[in-house]
Amino acid sequence: MKPEEYASMLAKAPRDGWVALSEDESRVVGSGATMEEAVCAASKQGEQEPVLVKTPKEWGQHVL
Amino acid sequence: MRLNYRAYPADEASKTAFHEDVVWWPVVPVRLVDQRVQVKTKSFHAIVDSGSSVCLFHADFLKIFNMKLTDGIKGSLGGIGKAMGIPVYYHDIHILVGVDWKIGVRAGFSEDLSVAGILGRTGFFDAFHLTFDHSGHPPVLEMKRTEHKVVH
């Protein structure tokens, strides 16, 4: 997956929550307000080893 | 270990100002492991941030370990803005980097963190030699372990 495609995939995912990606990080397999919800949603999709991303309220430039 | 920076969505201002459709971040796939090395979290992206004095993680991870957030050492986390700091609680955990690098750190946990994790100077930068190379596209993060802080 190209970097731009990866960013586009995340841009379409729910914000201000947790997103679970497939183990190869090629698709969104779950999401939720909490990490537990996202992991549970991924499990229902058959993904036992999701990669988790915390999505911000707004994407863009951040100073951490 | 050499890792390309990851591309994250850019906002309209970023696209206009920097003519980039994405924002590049140096992230490392990690897992957290409890003190007894019995439970580990799912893999997640943590941002390598030399501007952070400590390692920080979202409080949701503590639930995996059945650890109570407020049992940690209470502190406050400030940023560059004028806003008041967010509450943070320090706990001792292990960070699993890749498949075979495990480091013990005292890390801050907060419910108000907008990202999953931040790998800061104390605990992470003293465990690895880190090189941030922005001369290419995409930028590259290179990590080499130091011997004294890595726990196996």
Backbone of each chain as ProteinMPNN parsed JSONL, in Angstrom:
{"seq_chain_A": "MKPEEYASMLAKAPRDGWVALSEDESRVVGSGATMEEAVCAASKQGEQEPVLVKTPKEWGQHVL", "coords_chain_A": {"N_chain_A": [[0.838, -1.201, 0.0], [0.563, 2.176, -0.881], [1.984, 5.112, 0.691], [0.272, 7.345, 0.547], [-2.183, 6.153, 0.107], [-2.497, 4.809, 2.452], [-2.721, 6.951, 4.249], [-5.073, 8.038, 3.267], [-6.87, 6.016, 3.846], [-6.919, 6.146, 6.641], [-7.928, 8.7, 6.931], [-10.581, 8.395, 6.317], [-11.519, 6.976, 8.414], [-13.216, 6.748, 11.635], [-12.928, 9.6, 13.8], [-11.211, 10.832, 16.753], [-11.011, 8.581, 18.416], [-10.457, 5.042, 18.609], [-8.897, 3.064, 16.146], [-8.833, -0.047, 14.598], [-6.587, -1.787, 12.671], [-6.074, -4.221, 10.067], [-3.731, -6.972, 10.43], [-1.757, -6.666, 8.5], [-2.043, -4.047, 8.01], [-3.581, -3.038, 5.963], [-6.27, -2.525, 5.817], [-9.178, -1.17, 7.488], [-10.471, -2.738, 10.28], [-12.017, -2.426, 12.449], [-13.429, -0.189, 14.921], [-13.785, 2.204, 17.596], [-14.884, 3.971, 20.56], [-13.292, 3.394, 22.67], [-10.226, 1.591, 23.249], [-10.696, -1.079, 23.78], [-13.211, -1.496, 22.616], [-12.587, -1.197, 19.905], [-10.785, -3.318, 19.513], [-12.472, -5.455, 20.066], [-14.335, -5.199, 18.0], [-12.679, -5.712, 15.844], [-12.02, -8.339, 16.338], [-14.473, -9.584, 15.881], [-14.479, -9.404, 13.191], [-12.729, -11.28, 12.57], [-10.092, -10.709, 12.95], [-7.455, -11.224, 14.925], [-5.07, -10.141, 15.689], [-4.883, -7.189, 15.568], [-3.59, -3.987, 14.472], [-3.267, -1.12, 16.297], [-4.485, 2.216, 16.122], [-4.647, 5.43, 17.419], [-6.947, 7.828, 16.78], [-6.95, 11.33, 16.124], [-8.929, 14.299, 17.032], [-8.816, 16.077, 14.945], [-7.07, 15.692, 11.946], [-3.767, 16.553, 10.867], [-1.236, 19.072, 11.274], [0.7, 18.643, 14.183], [1.974, 19.554, 17.328], [3.511, 17.819, 19.716]], "CA_chain_A": [[0.0, 0.0, 0.0], [1.327, 3.423, -0.946], [1.759, 5.969, 1.866], [-0.893, 8.202, 0.353], [-3.364, 5.301, 0.271], [-2.598, 4.549, 3.896], [-3.26, 8.174, 4.858], [-6.462, 8.166, 2.821], [-7.654, 5.034, 4.613], [-7.107, 6.68, 7.994], [-8.751, 9.911, 6.855], [-11.985, 7.976, 6.246], [-11.865, 6.265, 9.654], [-13.762, 7.633, 12.682], [-11.936, 10.401, 14.527], [-11.305, 10.95, 18.213], [-11.271, 7.246, 18.947], [-9.465, 4.023, 18.271], [-9.122, 2.329, 14.905], [-8.084, -1.292, 14.494], [-6.227, -2.163, 11.308], [-5.683, -5.617, 9.887], [-2.333, -7.175, 10.824], [-0.883, -6.103, 7.461], [-2.373, -2.613, 8.005], [-4.107, -2.667, 4.648], [-7.684, -2.169, 5.889], [-9.76, -0.945, 8.808], [-11.296, -3.899, 10.652], [-12.826, -2.101, 13.618], [-13.197, 1.117, 15.539], [-14.588, 2.399, 18.785], [-14.484, 5.082, 21.42], [-12.213, 2.891, 23.512], [-9.385, 0.583, 22.615], [-11.373, -2.37, 23.946], [-14.268, -1.58, 21.605], [-11.961, -1.39, 18.592], [-10.239, -4.678, 19.482], [-13.626, -6.355, 20.011], [-14.88, -5.106, 16.636], [-11.732, -6.402, 14.961], [-12.151, -9.777, 16.605], [-15.683, -10.034, 15.196], [-14.135, -9.475, 11.767], [-11.774, -12.37, 12.395], [-8.717, -10.237, 13.113], [-7.057, -11.398, 16.325], [-3.866, -9.351, 15.952], [-4.977, -5.892, 14.883], [-2.657, -2.91, 14.799], [-4.132, -0.055, 16.798], [-4.137, 3.623, 15.894], [-5.535, 6.387, 18.09], [-7.187, 8.922, 15.833], [-7.198, 12.619, 16.792], [-10.155, 14.998, 16.628], [-8.534, 16.641, 13.63], [-5.769, 15.343, 11.397], [-3.003, 17.706, 10.395], [0.022, 19.311, 11.971], [0.597, 18.572, 15.641], [3.148, 19.619, 18.199], [3.126, 16.933, 20.824]], "C_chain_A": [[0.877, 1.256, 0.0], [1.019, 4.289, 0.274], [0.507, 6.832, 1.74], [-2.2, 7.414, 0.522], [-3.602, 4.992, 1.748], [-3.21, 5.757, 4.601], [-4.73, 8.361, 4.502], [-7.374, 7.216, 3.595], [-7.932, 5.575, 6.02], [-8.003, 7.914, 7.995], [-10.24, 9.57, 6.849], [-12.455, 7.29, 7.531], [-12.43, 7.249, 10.678], [-12.656, 8.344, 13.453], [-12.228, 10.4, 16.025], [-11.688, 9.615, 18.848], [-10.137, 6.313, 18.579], [-9.869, 3.326, 16.986], [-8.242, 1.09, 14.936], [-7.847, -1.604, 13.025], [-5.93, -3.654, 11.255], [-4.186, -5.749, 10.171], [-1.359, -6.613, 9.791], [-1.165, -4.62, 7.225], [-2.931, -2.132, 6.673], [-5.572, -2.248, 4.684], [-8.119, -1.965, 7.334], [-10.686, -2.113, 9.126], [-12.137, -3.627, 11.894], [-12.517, -0.713, 14.123], [-14.079, 1.22, 16.772], [-14.088, 3.581, 19.593], [-13.346, 4.685, 22.346], [-11.407, 1.848, 22.74], [-10.073, -0.776, 22.649], [-12.456, -2.555, 22.887], [-13.686, -1.858, 20.222], [-11.414, -2.809, 18.451], [-11.366, -5.696, 19.351], [-14.226, -6.369, 18.605], [-13.979, -5.833, 15.649], [-11.857, -7.908, 15.107], [-13.37, -10.352, 15.892], [-15.467, -10.148, 13.686], [-13.099, -10.567, 11.492], [-10.325, -11.965, 12.566], [-8.326, -10.294, 14.588], [-5.825, -10.578, 16.678], [-3.903, -8.023, 15.207], [-3.837, -4.961, 15.302], [-3.502, -1.687, 15.134], [-3.577, 1.333, 16.503], [-5.144, 4.476, 16.645], [-5.709, 7.561, 17.147], [-7.51, 10.216, 16.581], [-8.543, 13.219, 16.369], [-10.005, 15.559, 15.226], [-7.159, 16.176, 13.179], [-5.049, 16.61, 10.966], [-1.716, 17.841, 11.165], [-0.207, 19.274, 13.479], [1.962, 18.807, 16.264], [2.765, 18.847, 19.442], [3.679, 17.444, 22.138]], "O_chain_A": [[1.814, 1.372, 0.79], [-0.077, 4.213, 0.83], [-0.225, 7.025, 2.711], [-3.194, 7.945, 1.017], [-4.736, 4.925, 2.22], [-4.099, 5.614, 5.441], [-5.531, 8.79, 5.334], [-8.499, 7.566, 3.952], [-9.052, 5.47, 6.521], [-8.749, 8.145, 8.947], [-11.064, 10.356, 7.317], [-13.649, 7.054, 7.711], [-12.157, 8.447, 10.602], [-11.598, 7.776, 13.724], [-13.308, 10.03, 16.485], [-12.572, 9.543, 19.701], [-9.02, 6.735, 18.281], [-11.045, 3.034, 16.768], [-7.056, 1.164, 15.258], [-8.787, -1.676, 12.234], [-5.581, -4.269, 12.263], [-3.458, -4.756, 10.154], [-0.277, -6.143, 10.14], [-0.579, -4.012, 6.329], [-2.774, -0.969, 6.302], [-6.079, -1.683, 3.714], [-7.523, -2.502, 8.268], [-11.577, -2.44, 8.342], [-12.885, -4.496, 12.342], [-11.482, -0.131, 13.799], [-15.0, 0.426, 16.964], [-13.009, 4.118, 19.341], [-12.54, 5.52, 22.756], [-11.851, 1.309, 21.726], [-10.039, -1.528, 21.674], [-12.604, -3.641, 22.328], [-14.229, -2.66, 19.462], [-11.559, -3.432, 17.399], [-11.242, -6.678, 18.62], [-14.581, -7.427, 18.086], [-14.46, -6.492, 14.728], [-11.805, -8.652, 14.127], [-13.322, -11.462, 15.362], [-16.173, -10.884, 12.996], [-12.654, -10.758, 10.361], [-9.423, -12.776, 12.354], [-8.811, -9.504, 15.398], [-5.563, -10.344, 17.858], [-3.075, -7.759, 14.335], [-3.215, -5.14, 16.349], [-4.351, -1.274, 14.344], [-2.378, 1.587, 16.616], [-6.352, 4.272, 16.524], [-4.737, 8.21, 16.761], [-8.257, 10.199, 17.559], [-9.206, 12.71, 15.465], [-10.937, 15.524, 14.422], [-6.192, 16.255, 13.937], [-5.687, 17.635, 10.727], [-1.164, 16.855, 11.653], [-1.193, 19.814, 13.98], [2.977, 18.312, 15.773], [1.805, 19.19, 20.132], [3.458, 16.829, 23.181]]}, "seq_chain_B": "MRLNYRAYPADEASKTAFHEDVVWWPVVPVRLVDQRVQVKTKSFHAIVDSGSSVCLFHADFLKIFNMKLTDGIKGSLGGIGKAMGIPVYYHDIHILVGVDWKIGVRAGFSEDLSVAGILGRTGFFDAFHLTFDHSGHPPVLEMKRTEHKVVH", "coords_chain_B": {"N_chain_B": [[17.64, -1.081, 12.844], [15.667, 0.172, 10.288], [13.179, 2.445, 9.555], [10.684, 3.658, 7.5], [9.152, 6.861, 7.699], [5.702, 7.23, 8.672], [2.792, 7.949, 6.76], [0.287, 10.246, 7.419], [-3.081, 11.596, 7.496], [-3.427, 14.83, 6.018], [-4.441, 18.156, 6.858], [-6.433, 20.797, 5.305], [-5.056, 23.206, 5.536], [-2.418, 22.382, 5.836], [-1.99, 21.207, 3.376], [-2.169, 23.424, 1.725], [-0.181, 25.139, 2.741], [2.187, 23.621, 2.752], [2.15, 22.067, 0.53], [1.785, 19.321, 0.59], [0.182, 16.216, 0.584], [0.025, 14.564, 2.677], [0.94, 14.088, 6.147], [4.001, 13.506, 7.612], [5.137, 11.204, 10.025], [7.44, 10.048, 12.493], [7.098, 6.897, 13.446], [6.926, 3.986, 15.529], [6.219, 0.566, 15.589], [4.967, -0.868, 18.448], [4.502, -2.8, 21.489], [3.028, -2.88, 24.725], [4.103, -4.312, 27.758], [3.342, -5.97, 30.775], [4.657, -5.562, 34.164], [5.248, -8.072, 35.226], [5.7, -9.493, 33.022], [3.689, -10.987, 31.768], [1.404, -10.287, 30.442], [0.602, -8.787, 27.355], [-0.019, -5.974, 25.236], [-2.004, -5.353, 22.258], [-0.388, -4.659, 19.11], [0.692, -1.352, 18.402], [0.941, 2.0, 17.054], [3.509, 4.086, 18.009], [4.654, 7.362, 18.528], [7.822, 8.68, 17.874], [9.391, 11.041, 19.734], [11.412, 13.594, 20.244], [10.92, 15.877, 21.58], [9.481, 15.312, 23.802], [9.838, 14.795, 27.2], [9.429, 12.456, 28.546], [8.175, 9.036, 28.23], [4.928, 8.423, 27.029], [1.616, 7.15, 27.304], [-1.666, 6.168, 26.225], [-4.296, 5.929, 28.598], [-6.022, 3.783, 28.276], [-4.56, 1.476, 27.798], [-3.768, 0.486, 30.266], [-5.933, -0.886, 31.243], [-5.855, -3.36, 30.061], [-3.949, -4.595, 31.568], [-5.176, -4.8, 33.954], [-4.655, -2.68, 35.659], [-4.922, 0.154, 37.772], [-5.41, 3.439, 36.819], [-5.066, 5.706, 38.539], [-3.506, 4.713, 40.559], [-0.913, 5.174, 40.052], [1.991, 7.399, 40.123], [1.105, 10.669, 40.549], [1.078, 13.316, 38.193], [1.536, 16.25, 36.114], [1.023, 17.2, 32.784], [2.378, 19.36, 30.578], [2.148, 21.438, 27.619], [3.092, 23.255, 24.664], [1.319, 25.262, 24.549], [-0.793, 27.739, 26.228], [-2.651, 26.553, 27.743], [-3.791, 24.728, 30.635], [-1.996, 21.994, 32.134], [-2.44, 18.47, 31.415], [-3.72, 15.798, 33.455], [-1.502, 13.221, 34.483], [-0.341, 9.928, 35.108], [2.227, 8.068, 36.502], [3.581, 4.924, 35.721], [5.318, 1.792, 36.016], [6.398, -0.061, 33.316], [6.98, -2.38, 30.57], [8.299, -1.843, 27.324], [7.833, -3.319, 24.276], [9.698, -3.503, 21.505], [9.554, -4.018, 18.141], [10.303, -7.424, 17.62], [12.104, -8.39, 19.463], [13.266, -6.54, 21.2], [13.152, -5.321, 24.317], [12.331, -2.928, 26.677], [12.542, -1.564, 29.919], [10.557, 0.881, 31.391], [9.61, 3.893, 33.126], [6.628, 5.222, 32.64], [4.328, 7.772, 31.606], [0.796, 7.834, 31.922], [-2.294, 8.731, 30.486], [-5.709, 9.741, 30.248], [-6.308, 11.707, 28.539], [-4.687, 11.836, 26.367], [-4.077, 12.413, 22.952], [-3.035, 10.726, 21.137], [-1.91, 7.295, 20.649], [0.552, 6.582, 21.797], [3.677, 7.987, 22.93], [7.052, 8.072, 22.408], [9.464, 9.094, 24.375], [12.273, 11.069, 25.672], [13.421, 10.208, 28.238], [13.903, 6.948, 29.061], [13.386, 5.947, 26.462], [14.916, 7.3, 24.425], [17.329, 7.037, 25.698], [17.797, 4.423, 25.427], [18.202, 3.728, 22.843], [20.153, 4.505, 19.931], [19.275, 7.063, 17.895], [18.44, 8.15, 14.653], [17.243, 10.69, 12.673], [16.377, 11.042, 9.485], [15.763, 13.313, 7.169], [16.423, 13.831, 4.597], [15.669, 12.367, 2.429], [12.834, 10.951, 0.633], [10.246, 8.911, 1.449], [10.918, 10.439, 4.737], [13.302, 8.911, 6.995], [13.632, 6.833, 9.839], [16.204, 5.714, 11.838], [17.198, 3.169, 14.009], [19.322, 2.105, 16.556], [20.236, -0.184, 18.954], [21.244, 0.544, 22.303], [23.43, -0.887, 24.687], [23.093, -0.806, 27.468], [20.493, -0.274, 28.435], [18.634, -1.998, 27.431], [16.454, -4.608, 28.104], [16.344, -8.071, 28.38]], "CA_chain_B": [[16.299, -1.083, 12.279], [15.33, 1.384, 9.528], [11.737, 2.542, 9.359], [10.162, 4.848, 6.828], [8.1, 7.582, 8.398], [4.363, 6.89, 8.221], [1.998, 9.046, 6.216], [-1.02, 10.441, 8.057], [-3.861, 12.586, 6.737], [-3.131, 16.258, 6.166], [-5.598, 19.046, 6.774], [-6.369, 21.695, 4.153], [-4.004, 24.204, 5.78], [-1.13, 21.733, 5.57], [-1.877, 21.027, 1.928], [-1.931, 24.728, 1.127], [1.067, 25.736, 3.206], [3.374, 22.795, 2.505], [1.966, 21.334, -0.72], [1.89, 17.883, 0.88], [-1.125, 15.603, 0.82], [0.111, 13.781, 3.909], [1.86, 14.552, 7.184], [4.89, 12.38, 7.926], [5.491, 11.049, 11.437], [8.296, 8.89, 12.824], [6.4, 6.012, 14.379], [7.489, 2.652, 15.721], [5.223, -0.386, 16.101], [5.372, -1.384, 19.767], [3.506, -3.342, 22.405], [3.366, -2.725, 26.133], [4.113, -5.562, 28.515], [3.258, -5.651, 32.206], [5.88, -5.744, 34.942], [5.526, -9.503, 35.432], [5.909, -10.042, 31.681], [2.667, -12.008, 31.564], [0.36, -9.784, 29.549], [1.048, -7.739, 26.44], [-1.092, -5.333, 24.477], [-1.917, -5.451, 20.807], [0.588, -3.754, 18.518], [0.167, -0.018, 18.074], [1.918, 2.962, 16.571], [3.944, 5.109, 18.963], [5.417, 8.418, 17.863], [9.125, 8.988, 18.464], [9.296, 12.491, 19.905], [12.508, 14.124, 21.062], [10.406, 17.008, 22.352], [8.823, 14.842, 25.013], [10.858, 14.391, 28.177], [9.132, 11.109, 29.043], [7.301, 8.216, 27.399], [3.533, 8.625, 27.408], [0.684, 6.232, 26.644], [-3.067, 6.377, 26.572], [-4.685, 5.17, 29.791], [-6.751, 2.56, 27.903], [-3.666, 0.311, 27.845], [-3.678, -0.051, 31.625], [-7.054, -1.798, 31.475], [-5.405, -4.692, 29.628], [-3.154, -5.162, 32.654], [-5.954, -4.662, 35.194], [-3.999, -1.683, 36.5], [-5.732, 1.343, 37.976], [-4.66, 4.631, 36.408], [-4.748, 6.62, 39.636], [-2.548, 4.102, 41.489], [0.425, 5.639, 39.69], [2.459, 8.67, 40.68], [0.379, 11.717, 39.828], [1.819, 14.459, 37.688], [0.821, 17.083, 35.157], [1.744, 17.245, 31.521], [2.154, 20.621, 29.876], [2.582, 21.513, 26.228], [3.631, 24.561, 24.3], [0.254, 26.252, 24.652], [-1.028, 28.324, 27.539], [-3.644, 25.771, 28.472], [-3.272, 23.984, 31.777], [-1.541, 20.649, 31.827], [-3.379, 17.371, 31.602], [-3.235, 14.882, 34.49], [-0.788, 12.042, 34.016], [0.046, 9.044, 36.207], [3.403, 7.303, 36.078], [3.616, 3.506, 36.065], [6.446, 1.039, 35.452], [5.983, -1.084, 32.349], [7.982, -2.687, 29.553], [7.928, -1.575, 25.937], [8.38, -4.307, 23.352], [9.957, -2.849, 20.221], [9.8, -5.098, 17.203], [10.034, -8.734, 18.207], [13.064, -8.859, 20.47], [13.832, -5.484, 22.024], [12.252, -4.99, 25.417], [12.946, -1.964, 27.584], [11.756, -1.203, 31.084], [10.46, 2.341, 31.512], [8.553, 4.525, 33.919], [5.925, 5.991, 31.613], [3.111, 8.463, 32.002], [-0.457, 7.402, 31.293], [-3.326, 9.751, 30.604], [-6.929, 9.556, 29.463], [-6.457, 12.864, 27.657], [-3.711, 11.8, 25.28], [-4.773, 12.333, 21.665], [-2.403, 9.664, 20.354], [-1.787, 6.065, 21.442], [1.76, 6.571, 22.591], [4.791, 8.851, 22.571], [8.321, 7.544, 22.913], [10.218, 10.296, 24.701], [13.707, 10.989, 25.94], [13.722, 9.327, 29.365], [13.385, 5.591, 28.886], [13.475, 5.462, 25.084], [16.092, 7.866, 23.744], [18.544, 6.548, 26.336], [17.92, 2.988, 25.146], [18.513, 3.561, 21.423], [20.728, 5.584, 19.138], [18.223, 7.374, 16.93], [18.795, 9.098, 13.6], [16.099, 11.135, 11.89], [16.924, 11.468, 8.198], [14.734, 13.959, 6.348], [16.988, 14.223, 3.302], [15.009, 11.61, 1.371], [11.376, 10.941, 0.644], [9.866, 9.512, 2.725], [11.959, 10.489, 5.754], [13.621, 7.59, 7.561], [14.102, 6.739, 11.225], [17.105, 4.588, 12.056], [17.342, 2.859, 15.437], [20.319, 1.11, 16.959], [20.103, -0.357, 20.393], [22.381, 0.671, 23.196], [23.482, -2.131, 25.455], [22.863, -0.742, 28.913], [19.104, -0.11, 28.867], [17.738, -2.997, 26.849], [16.221, -5.739, 29.007], [15.854, -9.28, 27.712]], "C_chain_B": [[16.054, 0.244, 11.558], [13.837, 1.373, 9.224], [11.408, 3.815, 8.587], [9.154, 5.541, 7.73], [6.746, 7.136, 7.839], [3.629, 8.145, 7.75], [0.635, 9.082, 6.898], [-1.769, 11.548, 7.314], [-3.439, 14.026, 7.042], [-4.434, 17.048, 6.148], [-5.408, 20.016, 5.601], [-5.257, 22.724, 4.309], [-2.625, 23.626, 5.456], [-0.908, 21.573, 4.069], [-1.536, 22.349, 1.246], [-0.545, 25.255, 1.479], [2.294, 24.952, 2.765], [3.281, 21.945, 1.245], [2.209, 19.831, -0.534], [0.494, 17.342, 1.152], [-1.15, 14.783, 2.104], [1.047, 14.488, 4.89], [2.688, 13.347, 7.615], [5.248, 12.372, 9.405], [6.437, 9.874, 11.611], [7.603, 8.018, 13.862], [7.058, 4.636, 14.396], [6.36, 1.742, 16.195], [5.737, -0.999, 17.404], [4.193, -2.088, 20.43], [3.952, -2.981, 23.812], [3.236, -4.08, 26.811], [4.099, -5.209, 29.994], [4.553, -6.018, 32.927], [6.247, -7.21, 35.117], [5.746, -10.24, 34.117], [4.943, -11.202, 31.418], [1.618, -11.584, 30.541], [0.955, -8.725, 28.629], [-0.138, -7.217, 25.642], [-1.003, -5.737, 23.01], [-0.854, -4.467, 20.322], [-0.065, -2.403, 18.223], [1.302, 0.897, 17.645], [2.239, 3.974, 17.658], [4.856, 6.087, 18.24], [6.722, 8.66, 18.61], [9.251, 10.503, 18.524], [10.39, 13.003, 20.841], [12.056, 15.31, 21.906], [9.708, 16.597, 23.636], [9.884, 14.326, 25.987], [10.644, 12.968, 28.672], [8.316, 10.335, 28.009], [5.873, 8.341, 27.93], [2.639, 7.66, 26.626], [-0.738, 6.524, 27.091], [-3.453, 5.434, 27.717], [-5.437, 3.884, 29.458], [-5.862, 1.316, 28.003], [-3.62, -0.316, 29.233], [-4.794, -1.054, 31.916], [-6.699, -3.227, 31.068], [-4.668, -5.393, 30.767], [-3.918, -5.185, 33.989], [-5.271, -3.721, 36.186], [-4.885, -0.444, 36.579], [-4.895, 2.585, 37.697], [-4.172, 5.428, 37.609], [-3.865, 5.987, 40.715], [-1.118, 4.562, 41.196], [0.782, 6.945, 40.376], [1.841, 9.8, 39.867], [1.295, 12.857, 39.405], [0.948, 15.263, 36.749], [1.68, 17.216, 33.911], [1.393, 18.523, 30.779], [2.65, 20.542, 28.452], [3.115, 22.892, 25.933], [2.578, 25.654, 24.425], [0.102, 26.774, 26.066], [-1.981, 27.49, 28.386], [-2.985, 24.99, 29.612], [-2.895, 22.57, 31.37], [-2.622, 19.608, 32.044], [-2.828, 16.446, 32.689], [-2.588, 13.643, 33.882], [-0.353, 11.235, 35.238], [1.155, 8.12, 35.715], [3.365, 5.872, 36.62], [4.849, 2.869, 35.425], [5.925, -0.069, 34.545], [7.181, -1.429, 31.457], [7.416, -2.291, 28.18], [8.62, -2.619, 25.073], [8.485, -3.657, 21.978], [10.341, -3.919, 19.212], [9.495, -6.42, 17.884], [10.976, -9.085, 19.351], [13.727, -7.76, 21.285], [12.809, -5.123, 23.089], [12.962, -4.047, 26.37], [11.991, -1.678, 28.733], [11.743, 0.307, 31.24], [9.424, 2.719, 32.569], [7.872, 5.502, 32.978], [4.679, 6.645, 32.187], [1.914, 7.935, 31.233], [-1.518, 8.462, 31.519], [-4.534, 9.405, 29.744], [-7.072, 10.649, 28.413], [-5.469, 12.888, 26.504], [-4.438, 11.61, 23.946], [-4.15, 11.312, 20.72], [-2.232, 8.44, 21.253], [-0.561, 6.092, 22.341], [2.825, 7.503, 22.036], [6.042, 8.275, 23.219], [9.258, 8.717, 23.125], [11.637, 10.009, 25.161], [14.041, 10.024, 27.076], [13.083, 7.96, 29.134], [13.509, 5.085, 27.47], [14.723, 5.986, 24.375], [17.394, 7.447, 24.42], [18.707, 5.043, 26.16], [18.306, 2.721, 23.69], [19.283, 4.77, 20.891], [19.734, 5.84, 18.006], [18.704, 8.417, 15.928], [17.547, 9.408, 12.786], [16.628, 11.713, 10.581], [15.8, 11.996, 7.312], [15.243, 14.321, 4.964], [16.315, 13.497, 2.147], [13.503, 11.697, 1.491], [10.892, 9.506, 0.489], [11.045, 9.619, 3.68], [12.124, 9.112, 6.397], [14.089, 7.748, 9.008], [14.992, 5.515, 11.327], [17.329, 4.415, 13.55], [18.443, 1.826, 15.612], [20.255, 1.006, 18.469], [21.393, -0.002, 21.114], [22.323, -0.521, 24.132], [22.917, -1.986, 26.855], [21.403, -0.683, 29.33], [18.171, -1.201, 28.364], [17.653, -4.212, 27.77], [15.726, -6.924, 28.212], [15.236, -10.237, 28.721]], "O_chain_B": [[16.214, 1.313, 12.147], [13.309, 0.395, 8.695], [11.808, 4.912, 8.978], [8.393, 4.886, 8.442], [6.648, 6.717, 6.685], [3.825, 9.242, 8.274], [-0.077, 8.079, 6.947], [-1.163, 12.34, 6.592], [-3.138, 14.375, 8.183], [-5.405, 16.654, 5.501], [-4.345, 20.047, 4.982], [-4.591, 23.076, 3.336], [-1.777, 24.303, 4.875], [0.194, 21.772, 3.558], [-0.728, 22.396, 0.318], [0.175, 25.757, 0.615], [3.325, 25.54, 2.439], [4.203, 21.196, 0.921], [2.771, 19.169, -1.407], [-0.284, 17.96, 1.878], [-2.211, 14.359, 2.561], [1.832, 15.359, 4.514], [2.14, 12.295, 7.944], [5.616, 13.402, 9.97], [6.276, 8.834, 10.972], [7.536, 8.383, 15.036], [7.658, 4.194, 13.416], [5.619, 2.106, 17.108], [6.822, -1.58, 17.439], [3.05, -1.982, 19.987], [5.145, -2.796, 24.053], [2.366, -4.884, 26.473], [4.763, -4.263, 30.419], [5.424, -6.691, 32.375], [7.429, -7.554, 35.154], [5.953, -11.454, 34.099], [5.335, -12.254, 30.913], [1.022, -12.42, 29.862], [1.721, -7.868, 29.071], [-1.12, -7.924, 25.41], [-0.044, -6.382, 22.585], [-0.472, -3.55, 21.049], [-1.233, -2.335, 17.843], [2.477, 0.593, 17.853], [1.343, 4.643, 18.172], [5.714, 5.696, 17.449], [6.727, 8.825, 19.83], [9.223, 11.175, 17.493], [10.304, 12.862, 22.061], [12.745, 15.7, 22.848], [9.38, 17.445, 24.466], [10.727, 13.508, 25.618], [11.579, 12.339, 29.167], [7.828, 10.907, 27.034], [5.65, 8.361, 29.141], [2.873, 7.391, 25.448], [-0.978, 7.051, 28.177], [-2.992, 4.295, 27.786], [-5.483, 2.976, 30.288], [-6.36, 0.221, 28.266], [-3.451, -1.529, 29.357], [-4.627, -1.959, 32.734], [-7.187, -4.188, 31.664], [-4.746, -6.612, 30.918], [-3.359, -5.55, 35.024], [-5.307, -3.943, 37.396], [-5.512, -0.044, 35.599], [-3.815, 2.763, 38.26], [-2.996, 5.784, 37.685], [-3.511, 6.655, 41.687], [-0.219, 4.356, 42.011], [-0.02, 7.519, 41.113], [2.028, 9.88, 38.653], [2.165, 13.296, 40.157], [-0.243, 14.987, 36.605], [2.903, 17.328, 33.986], [0.242, 18.735, 30.399], [3.471, 19.689, 28.113], [3.538, 23.615, 26.835], [2.907, 26.84, 24.408], [0.776, 26.315, 26.988], [-2.102, 27.698, 29.593], [-1.805, 24.644, 29.561], [-3.409, 22.025, 30.393], [-3.594, 19.838, 32.764], [-1.612, 16.319, 32.835], [-3.072, 13.093, 32.893], [-0.036, 11.805, 36.282], [1.043, 7.482, 34.667], [3.148, 5.645, 37.81], [5.355, 3.354, 34.413], [5.117, -0.902, 34.957], [8.255, -0.84, 31.583], [6.216, -2.396, 27.928], [9.839, -2.782, 25.131], [7.475, -3.307, 21.367], [11.324, -4.637, 19.396], [8.531, -6.522, 18.643], [10.681, -9.988, 20.133], [14.683, -8.041, 22.007], [11.712, -4.666, 22.77], [14.071, -4.334, 26.821], [10.781, -1.565, 28.537], [12.796, 0.946, 31.224], [8.496, 1.963, 32.859], [8.47, 6.496, 32.566], [4.062, 6.139, 33.124], [2.007, 7.629, 30.045], [-1.628, 9.023, 32.609], [-4.398, 8.849, 28.654], [-7.88, 10.521, 27.493], [-5.42, 13.857, 25.746], [-5.31, 10.749, 23.827], [-4.672, 11.061, 19.634], [-2.388, 8.533, 22.471], [-0.619, 5.681, 23.5], [2.872, 7.775, 20.836], [6.078, 8.025, 24.424], [9.788, 9.274, 22.164], [12.137, 8.889, 25.061], [14.857, 9.12, 26.898], [11.863, 7.845, 29.027], [13.722, 3.888, 27.276], [15.49, 5.215, 23.798], [18.454, 7.491, 23.795], [19.652, 4.454, 26.686], [18.696, 1.604, 23.348], [19.088, 5.9, 21.34], [19.397, 4.929, 17.251], [19.296, 9.43, 16.3], [16.882, 8.507, 12.277], [17.263, 12.768, 10.581], [14.995, 11.232, 6.779], [14.569, 15.043, 4.229], [16.378, 13.957, 1.006], [12.967, 12.416, 2.334], [11.128, 8.922, -0.568], [12.069, 8.969, 3.469], [11.227, 8.27, 6.352], [14.834, 8.668, 9.346], [14.593, 4.412, 10.951], [17.612, 5.375, 14.267], [18.489, 0.813, 14.914], [20.224, 2.018, 19.17], [22.49, -0.22, 20.6], [21.255, -1.098, 24.337], [22.324, -2.926, 27.384], [21.087, -1.01, 30.474], [17.036, -1.31, 28.829], [18.676, -4.771, 28.165], [14.776, -6.794, 27.44], [14.767, -11.312, 28.345]]}, "name": "protein", "num_of_chains": 2, "seq": "MKPEEYASMLAKAPRDGWVALSEDESRVVGSGATMEEAVCAASKQGEQEPVLVKTPKEWGQHVLMRLNYRAYPADEASKTAFHEDVVWWPVVPVRLVDQRVQVKTKSFHAIVDSGSSVCLFHADFLKIFNMKLTDGIKGSLGGIGKAMGIPVYYHDIHILVGVDWKIGVRAGFSEDLSVAGILGRTGFFDAFHLTFDHSGHPPVLEMKRTEHKVVH"}
